[in-house]
Amino acid sequence: MKKIIATDKAPAAIGPYCQAVQFGDLLFVSGQIAIDPQTGEIIEGDIEAQTKQVLENLKAIIEEAGMTLQNVLKCSCFLNNMENFVKFNSVYDSYFAASLPARETVEVARLPKDVLVEVSAICGLSRD
């Protein structure tokens, strides 16, 4: 059964989508950008500051579904400039080093609200 996941600890959707959808043991988290959930404003700063906010937003949604970052199976990462790849990876690694998910990272021409980075995730619960 499809279940919509929502939390006020992450920014509300800025379009016709939800923060996440849980379907059985899988969780599909919509792309998160560097919006402060308290103010609704884009975080000022460089790729590292924006990446940290993006991953905090992802984490809040994942935790709302009763999971942790260790449940992340795959991330899709979008950068507005591949020159930021090393700095992005540094922050990303600090969140996922204990349990690296599969991933792709691509450069795109433009992201919503002209942010520097967007990340979505697919998570799963183990049935051991």
N, C-alpha and C positions, 0 to 999 in steps of 0.2 A: 504494500500500500504506500502511495506517495504521501509524504509528510513535508510541509513547508517549515523550515527552520528560520527563526528570526530572533534577534537580540538587539537591545538598545546599546550594547557594548561595542557595536560595530555600526558603521554608517548605514542609513536607510538606502535602499536602492534609488538610483537617480533615473530610472527608466522602468519599462514594463517587464520587470523580472523580480525574483526574490533573492534574499541573501544566500539561501541554500535549499536544496531538496534532498531529503533522505528517502531512499527506496530500498527497503530491506536492510541489508548490512552495508549498503553503500551510501556515501554522502557526496553530493556534487555541490561544491562551493563556487558561487559566481565570482567573476573577476573582481578583485578588490584594488582600489586605488588609495592614495594617501590622503584620505579625508579623516579629519578628527571627528569621532562620533559625538563628542560633546558640543562642538561648535558648528559642525556641518561644513567647515571650511577646509580647503586644501592646506596641508602642512607646508609651511615655507621651509626651504632648505634644499640641500643637495640630494644626490641619489641615495646616499646612506640614510639620511633622515627620512626620506620618502619610503625607502624599502622597509625600514623599521616599522613605520606606521602601517604599511600594507600588510606586513606579516602579523602585527598585533591585531589588525582587523580580522585576518583569516583565522588566527588562533581563537579569538573571541567567538566567532561563529562555530568553529569546530567544537569548542568546549560547550557551547549551548546545546549541541547535539549529543553530548555525553562522550565525546572522543577527545584525543589529544593530538599533538603534532606527530606523535609516533604512529598514528593511524593513517597518515597521509601516504597514499600510494603513488600519486603522480601530481606534479605541478606543471602548469603552463605559464611561462614567464614572458612578458612583453616589455621591451625596453625601447625608449624613443631614440636611443643612441648606443650602439654597441661599444663605444668608447667607455661606457660606464660598467661594462661587464665584470671587471675585476672587483671594483668597489661593491657592486651588487652582490657578487658571490661571497664576499667577506661577511656581509650582514646575513645573507641567506644561510650560510654555513653555521652561523651562531645559533640559528633556530633549528636546523635540521641535522646537525653533525651526528647526533646519537642514532638517527634512523633515516638515512638518506632515501628520499623517494626517487622514482623515475622522473625525468623532466625534459622539457625542451625550453630553450630561450631564443627568442627571435627579436630582431629589430623591426619596428613598425614605423610608419610615417608619422602617425599621430595617435595620441591616446585621449580618452575623455578628459575634459577640463585641462588639457595640455599638461598632464602630469608626466613624470619621467618613467614610471614603472606601473605595471598591473600584473597581478598574479591570481590565478584560479587554482583550485585543487580538487582532487578526487580522493576520498578517504574510504576505508573499509574496516569493518570489525572482523576479527578472526573468530572462527567457530571451532577452535581447538578442543 
